[in-house]
């Protein structure tokens, strides 16, 4: 058996944040929280203590005013709203856990900052046409990148999920894909489209025909698991070689959601495909990528309708100063 550090549990409520985080880490590790997630929690707590200039405060010394000060300082440091909310989200979860577990005398309310919504980056049809052309090279890396792009455009998977797909997870007969490594750690079965099936069969026939079912589908040159950073670099190189400057892998996921909605796909199935834990997250895509407001706008615009009904016609007399704008 491996050695582990025992955490002394006390009945009184004089825990410092560091001591309490050890208890939190012990519990969450036992129930399957990843090392990366725990590390993120740790970084958020360390940032809070440093900002408040507190070496190791007791959990009950903190107040909501301290949180306000923390947020204001992060704003003054020029951090993006998304980054600030990243810290706040983890601190909120930690303090809620401390309160529910009886270590915190009073609940500390933490609210995320509302930010101006940013249009999610997607690939244009012109870019997709360039990227979806079958590689002319008979080398592994371009074919892998091409297959990955097809995969994400057909599934909406995150790069982490893509890197964890094994050949045995593909069921061509039933046209299904088994996702065993997802963000929410839930095993999921999703459909395999006919086009994706054809792409994968060609890719496997050319470069993975000798691979064992337990091996990764999108491996590195040595046949080992592909890292997310290596995949990102590979896609960047592939896109640039096709004359496409946009290289974001996550933008393929956004593009999948955009075309799903534009093709009248329903939100519930989109939620399942994207692996969102709640429909609220999916609604962001629905609201953003719903049918273009410009389509048929003149037919129901009050102004255009009135002009058409009355027979009025606005004429624009152009001159040299306005020609360049019209």
Secondary structure as UniProt FT lines:
FT   HELIX           17..30
FT   TURN            31..32
FT   HELIX           35..51
FT   TURN            52..53
FT   HELIX           59..61
FT   HELIX           64..76
FT   TURN            77..78
FT   HELIX           81..100
FT   TURN            101..102
FT   HELIX           125..131
FT   HELIX           140..155
FT   HELIX           159..163
FT   HELIX           167..169
FT   STRAND          170..171
FT   TURN            172..175
FT   STRAND          176..179
FT   TURN            183..184
FT   STRAND          188..191
FT   HELIX           194..203
FT   HELIX           204..208
FT   TURN            209..210
FT   TURN            213..214
FT   TURN            221..222
FT   HELIX           228..241
FT   TURN            242..243
FT   HELIX           250..262
FT   TURN            263..264
FT   HELIX           267..274
FT   HELIX           279..289
FT   TURN            293..296
FT   HELIX           297..300
FT   HELIX           302..310
FT   HELIX           320..323
FT   TURN            324..325
//
